[in-house]
Amino acid sequence: MNKPIVAISLKMYFTRKQTLAYCRRLADLLNAAALPLDKVTMAVLPDYLTVEQAGQALLSTDVHLGIQDVCDQDRGPFTGEVSPRDAFDLGVTVAEVGHEERRRLYGEDDELIGRKVLACWRNGLTPLLCVGELSNHGPEAAADYCLKQIEMGLGEKPDLPAWIAYEPVWAVGASRPAPVEYVQEVCSIIKNKLGPQCHNLSLIYGGAAAPGLLTELWPTVDGVFLGRFAHDPAAFLEVVKEAWRLISQDSEVQNGQS
């Protein structure tokens, strides 16, 4: 049974001051919560310029520090890029790659994203690979589209640790997530076709994700990738508590059956 994942990308919404205030407030809330939060995997992905200070603000928690993109190279003449090796040295453990905005706005293709995934693994980072169909043509077509992106992203190493964020592009930035039944069907097909050899993969949902959604999707998905609906740290904590309740209920059921 995978630990549920609750992650958030702050994109470039906040100022540096707001980002650090968010991380400090979140740390306070998590430290005050009377829950064994080690049952939930948490991650915050701030902007580049606050990564180090955000990591310091979250140091007293179990929250993983993430980064929103990395270069596919560790060193070299790559103006404006961010080295995955340097990210690791700053305490980053998770790196997002392949977000639809990177694909759409900056022309990143599956081949480049695959190299970025390799760069993550090479430098001790867990890649958070974003996949998702452009428009709604049904769950089967969506799953096939995502599986091709996953295959290109993970290459011949599907057994290495990775988080796969299923984010249907037509739901990113929308007022509500994709329909629950649709997401469940897409994710079920993806998991079935990936098979048991991909036991180190976690499949999470993003795209207008908000508190309450994980309960509807669990256990078809292994967690949620939050955005603007968790810009209040209290909302992030609410989802963490939701994940904790779900994993606790599952443990009780398993213990009752043994």
N, C-alpha and C positions, 0 to 999 in steps of 0.2 A: 504494500500500500504506500503510494507516494505521499510525502508530506505536502499539504496544500501550499501553494505559492500565492502570495499577495505582493504584487510589485506595482510601482508607479513611475512613470516618466513625467518629469516636470517640463519637458520640452524647453521652450524659451519664453514661457509665460511670465515668469517672475523676474524681478530685479535680484541682484545678488543678496541684498539685504532681506528681501522677502523669502528667498530660498533658504537662507540660513535660519531665519525665524521659523520657517516651516519645520526644518530638521530638528531644531532645538525643542520646539513644542511637541513634535512627534516623540522625541526621546523622553520627554517628561511624561507624556501620556502612557507610553509603553512601560516605563519604569514604575509607574503608579498602578498599572493594571494588575489585579490579583489573579493572574493566569500563568500557567506554564507555557510561555510563548515559544519554547523550543520545539513545540509540536507543529509550528507554522514557519515556513520559509518566507522571509520578508526581504524586500529590496527597494531601494530608492535610487532613481537615476536622475541626478541634478544636471544642470548645465556644466560645460567644461570648466568655466572660470571659478566655480564654487566647489569642485569635486573634493579638493583636499580639506577645505574647511567644513564641508558637509560631512565628510568622513569623521572629522574630529567631533562634530556635534552629535553624531550617532554612535560614538565609540562605546558608550555605556550600554548599548542595546545589542541585540542579535541581528540587527538589520544589515543586509549585504549592501555594500556601496556599488552602484552601477554607473555605467557611462553610456551615452546615447549613440555612439558610433565609434569606430576605430579605423585606422589605416590598415591596409592589408600587408604593409611592410613594417618591420621593426625600426629600421634606421634608414636614412638616405635623404636625397634631395626632393622632398615631398612637401612643398610649401603649404602651410596652413593645416597639415594633417596632424592627427594625434596618435602617437605610438602606443600600441597595446602593451609594450614592455614598460613604458613609463606609467601607464595607467595601473598596471599591476603593482609597481613600486609605490604608488600612492595609496594602495589598499583596495583598489577596485577588484571585485571578484566576478562581476557580471557585465557583459558588453552587448548592447543591442545592435543588431545588424539587420539590414534589409527592410527597414520600415518603409511603408508605401510612400511617405514623403521623400525619402532618399531615392527611391526608385523613380517617382514621378517628377520631382522638382530638379533632381541632380543627375538623372539618367543612369543610375546604378543598375546593372543587369545581374542576372543570376551567377554569371561567371565571377564577377568581381565580389559579389556577396559570399560566394563559396570560398574565395581566397581570404576574406575577412574572418570567416568561421575558422579556417585553419590557423590564422594569425592568433585568434583567441585561444585555441587549444594549445598552440605552441608556447604561449606566454602564461598559461595557468588560469585563463579566464573561462568562465562558462558563457558560451554564446547564447544570446536570446534572439533567435531567428524569427523574424516576422514574416508571415505568409498570409495570403488572402486573395480571393477572386475580385475582379474589378466590378462585376455586376452580378445580379441575382439571376442565374439561369438554372437554379435547382441544386439541391444538396450533392447529387452525384457528380455533376460537372464541377461544382466548387471543390469537392474533395480531390478530384483528379488534378485540378489546377494546382491546389496546394501541395499535393504529393510530388508533383514535378518540381516545385520550388524547394521542397524539403530535400529531394534527391540531389538537386544541384547544389544546395547549400551544405549538406552534410557529406556529400561525396561518397567515398567508400568507407567512411568511418562512422556509421550510424550507432555504434556501440559506445561512443564517447559521450560524456555528459553534455546535454543541451536542453534549453528550454525552447519550445516552439510556441510562439504566440500567434494563434489564429485570429486574424483581424480582417474580416471582410471589408474591402475598401469602401464599399457603399454604405457601411455603418460607421466608419471612422469620422468623427466630428458630427455625427447625427444627433438628434435629440433623444433617441432611444436605441438600445442595442438591437442586433438582428433577433428575430423571433427565437424563443427558447427551443422549440421543436426543431427548427432549422439548424441551429448551432449543434444541438445534440446529435442530429443525424450526420452532419458533416464530420464532426469530431469522432463519432463512432466508426465511420468508414475509414477515416485516417488511421485511427488506432488499430483497426482490424487489418488493414493492408500493411502497416508498418511491421506488425507481428511482434512476437515476444523477444526477438533479438535486439529490439530497441528499448530494453528495459531501463536504460539510463536517460531516456527522454521524458520530459514533462510537457504536456500539452495544455496551454492556458488560453483563455479567451480575452481579447481586447476589442475595443470598438464600442464607445459609449457605455462602458462597464461602470456600474455603480453599486453601492451597498444593496444587498438582497439578491443580486443576480447569481452569485456563486451558489447559494442554496438551491436555486432552480436548476442550475447546470450540473452540480455535483451528483455522482462521481464521474460523469462523462468527461468533464474537464478536470485538470489537476490544480486549477487556480485561475486567477484573473489578473489582467494587466490594466491597471487603472489609469485614468487621465484626469480631465478637468472635474469630474464628479467626485474626486477625492482631493481637491485642492485645499480643503479643510482637513488638517491632521486628524480631527475627531472622526471624519468619515473613513479615513484609512484604518484607524483603530477599530471602527465598527466592523469593517470587512475582516480584519484579523480575528476579532471575536467570533464572527460568523464562521470563519474557517476552523477555528478551534472547536466550536460546537460540533461541526460536521465530523471532524476527525475523531472527536471523543465519542460521538454516537456510533461511528463505524467500529471503533475499538470495543465498545460495549457489546455490539452485536456479535463481533468475532469471538469475544470471550464467552458469550452465552452459547455459542455453537460448538466451542471446544470442550 
